[in-house]
Amino acid sequence: MNNIRVRFAPAPTGYLHIGGARTALFTWLFARKNNGTFILRIDDTDEARSTEESLRGILDSLRWLGLDWDEGPEIGGPHAPYFQSERTDIYQKHIQKLLDSGNAYHCYCTKEEIDAEKAKVGPWNYRYNGKCRQLTEADKRHYEAEGRKPTVRLKVAGDAIVVPDLIKGYVEFKAETLDDFIIVRSNGTPLYNFTSTVDDSLMRITHVIRGEDHLTNTPKQILIYQALGFETPKFAHAPTVLDTEGRKLSKRRHGELVSIGFYRDNGYLPEAMVNFLVRLGWSYDDKEEMFTVDELLEKFDIGRVGKSASIFDIQKLKWLNREYIMKRDIHDRTNLVIPFLRKAGLLNDDELTTDRRVWLEKLVEAVGDRMTTLADIENSSFFFVDEIEYDKKAVKKSLKRDFVPGLLRDLKSIFAELQPFDENTVEAKIREYAGQSGLGGKVMLPIRVAITGKSFGPGLFESLTLLGRDKVLQRIDKAMELLRPTNT
C-alpha cells in the first residue's frame, strides 16, 4: 500500500480509555507496518468539557504506550492546525460550499416541532420530512423575524448506503434509515460527522480505523464526502469491548479501571498493556499469546481483527504483566519497583547506597513472580519497617499452637549464635532443628508468621537472611510477647 495516512482523533474530555487506546494501537500498527503516516488530531469542539489536563493525560498515555505520532500536537505538520477548535474558518468555508451547491439547506424547524412529529410516530420511526427543503427567501425572512435560528441539514437522496468495511465486510444501511440530517446546530456549531469528514479529507486520510460504535456514523459521513466531492477513505470498525459479564466498558460503570493512566500508575508495564490491547480483537493464531512490538509490526493485519465483541479480562492482563515483569533482568526490575517503594514511603533517596541497592536486588529476586504488578512490591513492606502488623488469621492458625512458644525460644538461641547468618546456614540449622525436635515441616509456617506477620511471601530462608539477624531476633521477641497469656 502506498501513501497510507491514518489518524487517531480523541476528544480531550477525560482520560484515554481502554477502547480508545486499542483504536490508537490498531491505527498506529497499521501505519507503521505499511510505512504510512500516523496523525494525532484533537477533536476539542466540545469547549465546555475539553480541558488541558485531559489533553496532557491523553498525550502522556499515548507516549507511555510507545505510540508516537508523525503529525499533530507539539510537532505540527503540513495540515495544521491539528485542533478542531482552531479550524472553525475551514468548517465555515465547507458549510457554505454545501449551501451554495444546493446539497445542504437551512432548516428553521424548532425542537418543539420536531418533538411533536416524533411523538406521532415514535422516536425510532421518525424521519425528517424535508419540510424546509423548498423554503423561499420570504419564508426564511419570516422565520428569522420570529427569532428562529436555523440549523443546516444535508440533502439525502434516499438511496441505500453500502460500507465496505475492512473488518466487518459489507454493511448496508437501508434508505429508509437515512433522512436529511443536521450538520450544523442552530448556534452555528458544526456537528461531529461534518467536522470529522472535512478534517479527514483535508488531511488526506486514506483509512479510518475506529470502534464499531462509530459504524452508524459512517453512512452519514459517506454522504458528506460525496456532497463535498471528496474521495471516501476505507473504513475498519473494531469490535466492542465488553467486561467479563458481557457489559460494555464505560467510564460510568467501571470508573478508573478503563483508564490507561490507572494501569501506568499502578505498576503495569507498557509492553504488557500493548500486548493486552492488541489481543482485544486481533489474533495471529490459536497458540501465541505474547507479542513484542517488533513482532506485532511484522504480524499485525487489520483483516485478522475479529467481528465479535472482545472481552476485557483483567486477570489476563495481570498474567501478561507478571510475565513481562519476569522477562526483565534483575537490574531493570529493581529500577522499576523503586518508584513504588518511594511512593509507599518504604524507601528514601538517601537510603539507596551501594549496599542497599545490592540488598534490594536480592529482595526483588526473592519476591520473583509473586509480583503481578510493580506496586505489589508494597506487599513486602515487612522487609522495610521496624514494626509489623500481624495478620490475625495467620496468628490464630499458625502461632497459637502448643509447641510454638518453645520453638521460638529455641530459634532465638540458635539464631543469636549462628555463624554466618546466611541463607544456606539458616536453612541447614532450621532443617536440623525440625528433624531433631520431631516437629518436621510444622516449624516452617510459625517461623514465617513470627518474622513477617503473614502466612505467605518470598522463600522463608531468603526472608530470614534479607531481614538480618538483629531484625529477626526482634521479630521473634515480638511474637513471643504476642503469645504471652496476657495477650492471648
C-alpha positions as CSV (number, residue, x, y, z in Angstrom):
1,M,0.0,0.0,0.0
2,N,1.2,3.5,-0.9
3,N,0.8,6.8,0.9
4,I,-1.1,5.4,3.8
5,R,-2.4,8.1,6.1
6,V,-4.3,7.3,9.3
7,R,-5.4,9.3,12.3
8,F,-6.4,8.9,15.9
9,A,-8.7,11.7,17.0
10,P,-9.6,11.7,20.7
11,A,-11.7,14.3,22.5
12,P,-9.9,15.8,25.5
13,T,-12.9,15.5,27.8
14,G,-11.4,12.8,30.1
15,Y,-8.6,10.2,30.2
16,L,-7.6,7.9,27.5
17,H,-9.7,4.8,28.0
18,I,-9.2,1.2,27.0
19,G,-11.3,1.3,23.9
20,G,-9.6,4.5,22.6
21,A,-6.1,3.1,23.4
22,R,-6.9,0.0,21.4
23,T,-8.1,2.1,18.5
24,A,-4.9,4.2,18.7
25,L,-2.8,1.0,18.8
26,F,-4.5,-0.7,15.8
27,T,-4.2,2.6,13.8
28,W,-0.5,3.1,14.8
29,L,0.4,-0.5,13.9
30,F,-1.4,-0.2,10.6
31,A,0.6,2.9,9.8
32,R,3.9,1.6,10.9
33,K,3.6,-1.7,9.1
34,N,2.7,-0.1,5.8
35,N,5.3,2.7,6.1
36,G,2.4,5.2,6.5
37,T,1.8,8.4,8.4
38,F,0.1,8.3,11.9
39,I,-1.7,11.6,12.6
40,L,-2.9,12.7,16.0
41,R,-5.8,15.1,15.8
42,I,-7.6,16.6,18.8
43,D,-11.4,16.8,18.5
44,D,-12.0,19.5,21.0
45,T,-15.1,21.2,19.7
46,D,-16.9,20.5,23.0
47,E,-15.4,23.6,24.7
48,A,-17.4,23.1,27.9
49,R,-15.9,19.6,28.6
50,S,-12.5,19.9,27.0
51,T,-9.6,20.5,29.4
52,E,-5.9,21.0,29.2
53,E,-5.5,18.4,31.9
54,S,-7.3,15.8,29.8
55,L,-5.2,16.6,26.8
56,R,-2.0,16.2,28.8
57,G,-3.2,12.9,30.1
58,I,-4.0,11.6,26.7
59,L,-0.7,12.6,25.2
60,D,1.2,11.1,28.2
61,S,-0.7,7.9,27.9
62,L,0.0,7.5,24.2
63,R,3.7,8.2,24.9
64,W,3.7,5.6,27.7
65,L,2.3,3.0,25.3
66,G,5.0,4.0,22.8
67,L,2.6,5.3,20.2
68,D,4.4,8.2,18.6
69,W,2.8,10.4,16.0
70,D,4.1,11.9,12.8
71,E,1.8,14.9,12.7
72,G,-0.2,16.6,15.4
73,P,0.1,18.4,18.7
74,E,3.6,19.6,19.7
75,I,5.2,18.7,16.4
76,G,2.9,20.3,13.9
77,G,2.7,19.2,10.2
78,P,1.7,20.2,6.7
79,H,-2.1,20.0,7.6
80,A,-2.1,22.1,10.7
81,P,-3.8,23.1,12.8
82,Y,-4.5,19.7,14.4
83,F,-7.0,21.0,17.0
84,Q,-10.6,21.2,15.7
85,S,-11.2,24.3,17.9
86,E,-8.7,26.1,15.6
87,R,-10.3,25.0,12.4
88,T,-13.6,27.0,12.6
89,D,-13.0,29.0,9.4
90,I,-12.2,25.8,7.5
91,Y,-15.6,24.3,8.5
92,Q,-17.5,27.5,7.7
93,K,-16.0,27.5,4.2
94,H,-17.2,24.0,3.5
95,I,-20.6,24.6,5.0
96,Q,-21.0,27.5,2.7
97,K,-19.9,25.3,-0.2
98,L,-22.7,22.8,0.5
99,L,-25.3,25.6,0.8
100,D,-24.2,27.2,-2.4
101,S,-24.2,23.9,-4.3
102,G,-27.7,23.1,-3.0
103,N,-26.5,19.9,-1.2
104,A,-27.5,21.5,2.1
105,Y,-30.1,23.9,3.3
106,H,-31.2,25.9,6.3
107,C,-33.9,24.3,8.5
108,Y,-36.0,26.5,10.7
109,C,-38.0,23.8,12.4
110,T,-37.9,24.2,16.2
111,K,-37.1,21.5,18.7
112,E,-40.8,21.6,19.8
113,E,-42.0,21.0,16.3
114,I,-39.6,18.1,15.8
115,D,-40.6,16.6,19.1
116,A,-44.3,16.8,18.1
117,E,-43.6,14.9,14.9
118,K,-41.6,12.3,16.8
119,A,-44.5,11.8,19.2
120,K,-46.8,10.9,16.3
121,V,-44.7,8.0,15.1
122,G,-42.3,7.2,17.9
123,P,-38.7,8.3,18.2
124,W,-37.3,5.2,16.5
125,N,-39.6,5.5,13.4
126,Y,-39.1,9.3,13.0
127,R,-37.5,10.6,9.8
128,Y,-37.3,14.3,9.0
129,N,-39.9,15.1,6.3
130,G,-37.8,17.7,4.4
131,K,-40.3,20.5,5.2
132,C,-37.6,23.2,4.9
133,R,-36.0,21.9,1.7
134,Q,-38.1,24.3,-0.5
135,L,-38.3,27.4,1.6
136,T,-38.4,30.7,-0.3
137,E,-36.4,33.7,0.8
138,A,-39.7,35.2,2.1
139,D,-40.2,32.1,4.2
140,K,-36.7,32.4,5.7
141,R,-37.2,36.1,6.4
142,H,-40.5,35.3,8.1
143,Y,-38.9,32.6,10.4
144,E,-36.0,34.8,11.2
145,A,-38.3,37.6,12.1
146,E,-39.8,35.2,14.6
147,G,-36.4,34.8,16.2
148,R,-35.7,31.3,14.9
149,K,-32.1,30.3,14.4
150,P,-31.6,27.8,11.6
151,T,-29.7,24.5,11.6
152,V,-28.1,23.3,8.5
153,R,-29.2,19.9,7.0
154,L,-27.6,17.8,4.4
155,K,-29.9,16.8,1.5
156,V,-30.1,13.0,1.3
157,A,-31.1,11.3,-1.9
158,G,-32.8,8.4,-0.2
159,D,-30.6,5.7,-1.6
160,A,-29.1,2.8,0.4
161,I,-25.5,3.2,1.5
162,V,-23.1,0.2,1.5
163,V,-20.0,0.4,3.6
164,P,-17.2,-1.9,2.5
165,D,-15.7,-2.4,6.0
166,L,-12.2,-4.0,6.3
167,I,-13.2,-5.8,9.4
168,K,-17.0,-6.4,9.1
169,G,-17.3,-6.9,5.4
170,Y,-20.1,-5.2,3.5
171,V,-22.5,-3.4,5.8
172,E,-25.7,-2.0,4.2
173,F,-27.8,0.9,5.6
174,K,-31.3,0.9,4.1
175,A,-32.6,4.1,2.5
176,E,-35.4,4.3,5.0
177,T,-33.0,4.7,7.9
178,L,-31.5,7.9,6.4
179,D,-33.0,11.4,6.3
180,D,-31.8,14.9,5.9
181,F,-29.6,15.1,8.9
182,I,-28.3,18.1,10.8
183,I,-24.7,19.0,10.2
184,V,-24.7,22.4,11.9
185,R,-26.5,23.3,15.1
186,S,-28.7,26.4,15.4
187,N,-25.9,28.1,17.3
188,G,-23.6,27.7,14.3
189,T,-21.5,24.9,15.7
190,P,-20.8,22.1,13.2
191,L,-21.5,18.6,14.4
192,Y,-19.0,15.7,14.7
193,N,-19.9,13.9,11.5
194,F,-19.3,17.1,9.5
195,T,-16.0,18.2,11.1
196,S,-14.6,14.7,11.2
197,T,-15.3,14.2,7.5
198,V,-13.9,17.6,6.4
199,D,-10.7,17.1,8.5
200,D,-10.2,13.5,7.3
201,S,-10.5,14.7,3.7
202,L,-8.2,17.8,4.0
203,M,-5.6,15.7,6.0
204,R,-5.7,13.1,3.2
205,I,-6.7,10.3,5.5
206,T,-6.8,7.0,3.5
207,H,-8.1,4.7,6.2
208,V,-10.3,5.3,9.2
209,I,-9.9,2.8,11.9
210,R,-12.2,3.1,14.9
211,G,-14.6,1.3,17.2
212,E,-17.9,-0.2,15.9
213,D,-19.8,2.4,18.0
214,H,-19.0,4.7,15.1
215,L,-20.4,2.4,12.5
216,T,-23.7,4.2,12.4
217,N,-21.9,7.5,11.7
218,T,-20.3,6.1,8.6
219,P,-23.2,6.4,6.1
220,K,-23.7,10.0,7.1
221,Q,-20.0,10.7,6.7
222,I,-20.0,9.0,3.3
223,L,-22.9,11.2,2.2
224,I,-20.9,14.3,3.3
225,Y,-17.8,13.1,1.4
226,Q,-20.0,12.7,-1.7
227,A,-21.7,16.1,-1.3
228,L,-18.3,17.9,-1.0
229,G,-16.8,15.9,-3.9
230,F,-14.2,14.3,-1.6
231,E,-12.8,10.8,-2.0
232,T,-14.1,8.4,0.6
233,P,-11.5,6.6,2.7
234,K,-11.6,3.0,3.6
235,F,-13.2,2.1,6.9
236,A,-12.4,-0.5,9.6
237,H,-14.6,-0.8,12.7
238,A,-13.1,-2.8,15.5
239,P,-15.5,-4.9,17.8
240,T,-17.0,-3.6,21.0
241,V,-15.0,-4.3,24.2
242,L,-17.1,-5.9,26.9
243,D,-16.4,-6.8,30.5
244,T,-16.5,-10.4,31.7
245,E,-20.2,-10.1,32.4
246,G,-21.0,-9.0,28.8
247,R,-21.5,-5.3,29.6
248,K,-19.9,-2.6,27.5
249,L,-16.9,-1.0,29.1
250,S,-17.7,2.5,30.2
251,K,-16.3,5.3,32.4
252,R,-19.6,5.5,34.2
253,R,-19.8,1.8,35.2
254,H,-16.2,0.8,35.5
255,G,-14.6,4.1,36.6
256,E,-10.8,4.3,36.6
257,L,-10.5,0.6,35.5
258,V,-11.0,1.8,31.9
259,S,-8.3,4.4,32.2
260,I,-4.8,3.7,30.7
261,G,-3.4,6.1,33.3
262,F,-4.7,3.8,36.1
263,Y,-2.6,0.9,34.9
264,R,0.5,3.1,34.4
265,D,0.2,4.4,37.9
266,N,-0.4,1.0,39.5
267,G,2.6,-0.8,38.2
268,Y,1.7,-2.3,34.8
269,L,4.3,-2.3,32.1
270,P,3.6,-0.6,28.8
271,E,4.6,-3.7,26.8
272,A,2.1,-5.8,28.8
273,M,-0.7,-3.3,28.1
274,V,0.2,-3.1,24.4
275,N,0.1,-6.9,24.2
276,F,-3.2,-7.0,26.1
277,L,-4.8,-4.2,24.0
278,V,-3.9,-5.8,20.6
279,R,-5.5,-9.1,21.7
280,L,-8.8,-7.3,22.3
281,G,-10.0,-8.3,18.8
282,W,-6.9,-9.3,16.9
283,S,-5.3,-12.7,16.8
284,Y,-2.4,-14.3,14.9
285,D,-3.1,-17.9,15.5
286,D,-4.5,-20.1,18.2
287,K,-1.2,-20.6,20.0
288,E,0.7,-17.4,20.5
289,E,-0.4,-15.0,23.3
290,M,2.7,-12.8,23.8
291,F,4.0,-10.4,21.1
292,T,6.7,-7.8,21.3
293,V,6.1,-4.6,19.4
294,D,8.6,-5.7,16.7
295,E,6.6,-9.0,16.3
296,L,3.4,-7.0,16.0
297,L,4.8,-4.8,13.4
298,E,5.6,-7.9,11.4
299,K,2.4,-9.8,12.0
300,F,-0.4,-7.3,12.6
301,D,-3.1,-7.4,9.9
302,I,-6.3,-5.4,10.2
303,G,-8.1,-8.2,8.3
304,R,-7.4,-10.5,11.2
305,V,-9.4,-8.4,13.7
306,G,-12.5,-10.3,14.6
307,K,-16.1,-9.2,14.2
308,S,-17.3,-10.5,17.6
309,A,-17.1,-8.5,20.8
310,S,-13.8,-8.6,22.7
311,I,-13.7,-9.4,26.4
312,F,-11.7,-7.2,28.8
313,D,-10.4,-9.7,31.4
314,I,-8.2,-8.0,34.0
315,Q,-6.9,-11.4,35.2
316,K,-5.5,-12.0,31.7
317,L,-3.8,-8.5,31.9
318,K,-2.3,-9.4,35.3
319,W,-1.0,-12.6,33.9
320,L,0.6,-10.9,31.0
321,N,2.1,-8.2,33.2
322,R,3.7,-10.7,35.6
323,E,5.2,-12.5,32.5
324,Y,6.6,-9.2,31.2
325,I,8.0,-8.2,34.6
326,M,9.8,-11.5,34.9
327,K,11.3,-11.1,31.4
328,R,13.2,-8.0,32.7
329,D,16.6,-8.7,34.3
330,I,17.0,-8.1,38.0
331,H,18.7,-4.7,37.4
332,D,15.7,-3.4,35.4
333,R,13.1,-5.0,37.8
334,T,14.8,-3.3,40.7
335,N,14.8,0.1,38.9
336,L,11.1,-0.4,38.1
337,V,10.0,-1.1,41.7
338,I,12.0,1.8,43.3
339,P,9.4,4.5,42.5
340,F,6.7,2.3,44.0
341,L,8.7,1.8,47.2
342,R,9.3,5.6,47.4
343,K,5.6,6.2,46.8
344,A,4.7,3.8,49.7
345,G,7.2,5.6,52.0
346,L,9.3,2.5,52.3
347,L,12.4,3.9,50.7
348,N,14.1,7.3,50.7
349,D,16.6,8.6,48.2
350,D,19.4,8.9,50.8
351,E,18.9,5.2,51.7
352,L,19.9,4.0,48.3
353,T,23.6,3.3,49.0
354,T,25.5,0.7,47.0
355,D,25.0,-1.9,49.8
356,R,21.3,-1.1,50.0
357,R,21.0,-1.4,46.2
358,V,22.6,-4.9,46.4
359,W,20.2,-5.8,49.2
360,L,17.2,-4.5,47.2
361,E,18.1,-6.6,44.2
362,K,18.2,-9.7,46.4
363,L,14.8,-8.8,47.7
364,V,13.3,-8.3,44.2
365,E,14.8,-11.6,43.2
366,A,13.3,-13.3,46.3
367,V,9.8,-11.8,45.5
368,G,10.1,-13.2,42.0
369,D,6.9,-13.9,40.2
370,R,4.8,-13.0,43.2
371,M,4.6,-9.5,41.7
372,T,1.6,-9.3,39.4
373,T,2.2,-5.5,39.2
374,L,5.2,-3.4,40.3
375,A,3.0,-2.0,43.0
376,D,2.8,-5.5,44.6
377,I,6.3,-4.8,46.0
378,E,4.5,-3.0,48.7
379,N,3.3,-6.4,50.0
380,S,6.8,-6.9,51.1
381,S,6.8,-3.9,53.4
382,F,7.7,-6.1,56.3
383,F,11.3,-6.1,55.0
384,F,11.5,-2.3,55.4
385,V,9.7,-1.4,58.6
386,D,10.7,-1.9,62.2
387,E,7.2,-2.6,63.5
388,I,5.0,-5.1,61.7
389,E,1.3,-5.9,62.0
390,Y,0.3,-9.5,62.4
391,D,-2.4,-11.0,60.4
392,K,-5.0,-12.2,62.9
393,K,-6.0,-15.2,61.0
394,A,-2.3,-16.2,60.5
395,V,-1.6,-15.8,64.2
396,K,-4.6,-17.9,65.2
397,K,-3.8,-20.7,62.7
398,S,0.0,-20.8,63.0
399,L,1.3,-19.2,66.2
400,K,-1.3,-20.2,68.8
401,R,-0.2,-23.8,68.9
402,D,1.2,-25.5,71.9
403,F,4.7,-26.1,70.5
404,V,5.2,-22.6,69.2
405,P,6.5,-20.8,72.3
406,G,9.2,-23.4,72.8
407,L,10.0,-23.3,69.1
408,L,10.5,-19.5,69.2
409,R,12.7,-19.7,72.3
410,D,14.9,-22.3,70.8
411,L,15.2,-20.4,67.5
412,K,16.1,-17.2,69.3
413,S,19.0,-19.0,71.0
414,I,20.1,-20.7,67.7
415,F,19.9,-17.5,65.6
416,A,21.8,-15.5,68.2
417,E,24.8,-17.7,67.9
418,L,24.6,-18.8,64.3
419,Q,27.6,-18.0,62.1
420,P,27.4,-17.0,59.4
421,F,23.8,-15.7,59.2
422,D,23.3,-16.5,55.5
423,E,20.7,-18.4,53.6
424,N,22.4,-21.8,53.4
425,T,23.4,-21.8,57.1
426,V,20.0,-20.7,58.2
427,E,18.3,-23.3,56.1
428,A,20.5,-26.1,57.3
429,K,20.1,-25.1,61.0
430,I,16.3,-24.9,60.8
431,R,16.0,-28.2,59.0
432,E,18.4,-29.8,61.6
433,Y,16.2,-28.4,64.4
434,A,13.0,-29.6,62.7
435,G,14.4,-33.1,62.5
436,Q,15.8,-33.3,66.0
437,S,12.7,-31.8,67.6
438,G,10.4,-34.2,65.8
439,L,8.3,-31.2,64.6
440,G,9.4,-31.6,61.0
441,G,7.7,-29.3,58.5
442,K,5.4,-28.0,61.1
443,V,8.0,-25.4,62.1
444,M,8.0,-23.5,58.8
445,L,4.8,-21.6,58.9
446,P,5.1,-20.4,62.5
447,I,8.5,-19.1,61.8
448,R,7.2,-17.2,58.7
449,V,4.3,-15.7,60.6
450,A,6.6,-14.7,63.5
451,I,9.0,-12.8,61.4
452,T,6.8,-11.4,58.7
453,G,3.3,-11.2,60.2
454,K,1.9,-13.1,57.2
455,S,1.4,-16.7,56.1
456,F,2.7,-16.1,52.6
457,G,5.6,-14.3,50.9
458,P,9.1,-14.9,49.5
459,G,11.0,-18.0,50.5
460,L,11.4,-18.4,54.2
461,F,15.2,-18.8,54.3
462,E,15.6,-15.9,51.9
463,S,13.3,-13.8,54.0
464,L,15.3,-14.5,57.2
465,T,18.6,-13.6,55.7
466,L,17.2,-10.5,54.0
467,L,15.9,-9.3,57.3
468,G,19.2,-9.9,59.0
469,R,19.9,-11.4,62.4
470,D,19.0,-8.3,64.5
471,K,15.6,-7.8,63.0
472,V,14.8,-11.5,63.1
473,L,15.6,-11.6,66.8
474,Q,13.4,-8.5,67.4
475,R,10.5,-10.1,65.5
476,I,10.8,-13.3,67.5
477,D,10.7,-11.3,70.7
478,K,7.6,-9.5,69.4
479,A,5.9,-12.8,68.5
480,M,6.7,-14.3,71.9
481,E,5.3,-11.2,73.6
482,L,2.1,-11.7,71.5
483,L,1.8,-15.2,72.7
484,R,2.1,-14.5,76.4
485,P,-1.1,-15.3,78.3
486,T,-1.9,-11.7,79.0
487,N,-2.0,-11.1,75.2
488,T,-3.9,-14.2,74.1
